[in-house]
Amino acid sequence: MFNIGDLIIYSGHGICRVDNICEKTVSGITRTYYVLHPMENNHQLIISTPVNDDKVVMLEIIHQ
């Protein structure tokens, strides 16, 4: 699980910052979501994606 402030690679949007982790109810189902902000964001895009979404690739950026 990622933490608020982490930089991750999000499929389709590149490097994103985790701005928040919150619970949302969609279609009567409450799940935990990451709120992501792409670093190259010309349109002020905000992405909400479930923490346990197997269909989306989210990778940790390796720090050396």
LINHU-V272673 format. One record per residue. RES is the residue in three letters. OMEGA is omega as a letter, one per 30 degrees, with the letter a starting at -180 (none if undefined). BURIAL is b if it has 9 or more other C-alpha atoms within 8 Angstrom, else e. D_FIRST is the distance of its C-alpha to the first C-alpha in Angstrom with 2 decimals. Layout:
# LINHU-V272673
RES/OMEGA/BURIAL/D_FIRST + RES/OMEGA/BURIAL/D_FIRST
This chain:
# LINHU-V272673
MET/l/e/0.00 + PHE/l/e/3.79 + ASN/l/e/6.77 + ILE/a/b/10.15 + GLY/l/e/12.36 + ASP/l/e/10.24 + LEU/a/b/12.24 + ILE/l/b/11.05 + ILE/a/b/13.46 + TYR/a/b/13.69 + SER/l/e/16.35 + GLY/a/e/19.62 + HIS/l/e/18.97 + GLY/a/b/18.10 + ILE/l/b/16.39 + CYS/l/b/14.71 + ARG/l/b/13.57 + VAL/a/b/10.96 + ASP/a/b/13.75 + ASN/l/e/12.45 + ILE/a/b/10.17 + CYS/l/e/12.82 + GLU/l/e/14.40 + LYS/l/e/17.00 + THR/l/e/19.68 + VAL/a/e/20.89 + SER/l/e/23.86 + GLY/a/e/23.66 + ILE/l/e/20.13 + THR/l/e/17.60 + ARG/l/b/13.92 + THR/a/b/10.91 + TYR/l/b/10.89 + TYR/l/b/9.70 + VAL/a/b/13.03 + LEU/l/b/13.62 + HIS/l/b/16.80 + PRO/a/b/18.18 + MET/l/e/19.75 + GLU/a/e/22.93 + ASN/a/e/23.46 + ASN/a/e/27.17 + HIS/a/e/26.93 + GLN/a/e/24.46 + LEU/l/e/22.04 + ILE/a/e/19.11 + ILE/l/e/16.59 + SER/a/e/14.85 + THR/l/b/12.73 + PRO/a/b/11.13 + VAL/a/b/7.42 + ASN/a/e/8.88 + ASP/a/e/11.59 + ASP/a/e/13.13 + LYS/a/e/15.74 + VAL/l/e/13.93 + VAL/l/e/12.94 + MET/a/e/10.13 + LEU/l/e/10.34 + GLU/l/e/9.58 + ILE/a/e/12.99 + ILE/l/e/14.57 + HIS/l/e/16.37 + GLN/none/e/19.64
